[in-house]
Amino acid sequence: MKIDIDGLTEEELVDLNRRVVERLRFLAQMRAHCTMMKFSIGQRVSFDPGDRPTVTGTLTRYNKKTVTVVTSDGRQWNVAPGFLRAAEPKDVTPRQGKIVSFRPPD
């Protein structure tokens, strides 16, 4: 589909520009939403925040363009869903060591 913009007035060009920008924003939001839906609330996720070590936390909320991830130390991150990846579940297996049993008094 070709549009001859040479014949458009300034007002028509401004309107066309506004509609193109709106459409591009909508498409970007739809992509972000689709990526966001690959993850579930409560899921453990991780991401790499640039020059810092990998951050792992729990996805707690879907926002308009981002998701909220809360780490074990209580920090909250708003992250674009394209940067997320599923993290391994927390290791809750007991460590090797002595097992202490407790018997209640008779």
N, C-alpha and C positions, 0 to 999 in steps of 0.2 A: 504494500500500500504506500503510494507516494503522495506526499502533500506538498503542493507548490506554495512555499511560504513567501515567495517573492511578491505574490499578489495580495498578501494580507496587510491590513492596516496595523498601525502600532497597537491599537486597542485589541485587535484580534490576536496579535502576536503575544501580548501580555497575558490574555486569557488562555491561549494555547499553552504558554509556558507554565502558568499556574496549574492547569489540568495535568500536564506531563509530570510536574513535580509531585502533585498529589498521588498520581498513579504509581510513580516510582516509590514513594513512601509506603503506599499500601502494599506493594509487592514485597518490599523489604520486611514489613511487619508480618506478612503472611509466611515468609521464609523463616523468620525468627519464631513465630508461633509453632510452625511445624517441627522445627528443631526442638523447641521447648517441650512439646508433647511427647518426645522420645524419653523424657525423664518424668518420674513420679514424685509427688510430695513425699518426703520422708526417705527418699533414696539417697544413698551416699554417693557423692560425686567429687571429682577433683578437677583442678585447673592450674595452669601455670601463669602467675601474675608477673610476667616480664622478668625482672632481675631478682625476684625473690624465689625461695624454694616452693615446690608444689604445695598447694593448699588443698586439704581434704576436709569436707564437711557434709552436712545434711541439707538437702534442698528443702526449704520451708515455705516458699511462696513463689507463685508466678506473677510477674509484673507485666506491664505493657510490652516492653522490649527486652527485659532482663528477667533473671530469676534471682531469688535471695538464697544465699548459702550461709549457714551458720556453722562455724567451726567448734571444736570441742572446748576451746578456751573462751567461747562466747562472742567472738568477732563475727560481724555480719558483713557479707560481701554481696553487692549487686553485680551479677556477671551476665554478659551476653551469652545465650545458650550455645552459640557456636564454639565457645571455648571450653565447654564442659565435656567430661568423659565420665563414664561410670567408674566408681571406685570399688575396690574389694570391700566386702563387709568387714566391720571391725572384728578383729580376732578376739574371741571371748573364751578361747580354750584355756584351761588353767595351766599355769606354768609348772614345770617339774619342781618337785620339792617334797618336803615331808607333809604327810597328811595327818592332821591332828583331829582326833575324834573326841567328841564331848558326850559324856554320859550324864544325864540329869540325876541329881541325888534321889535316892529311894524315898 
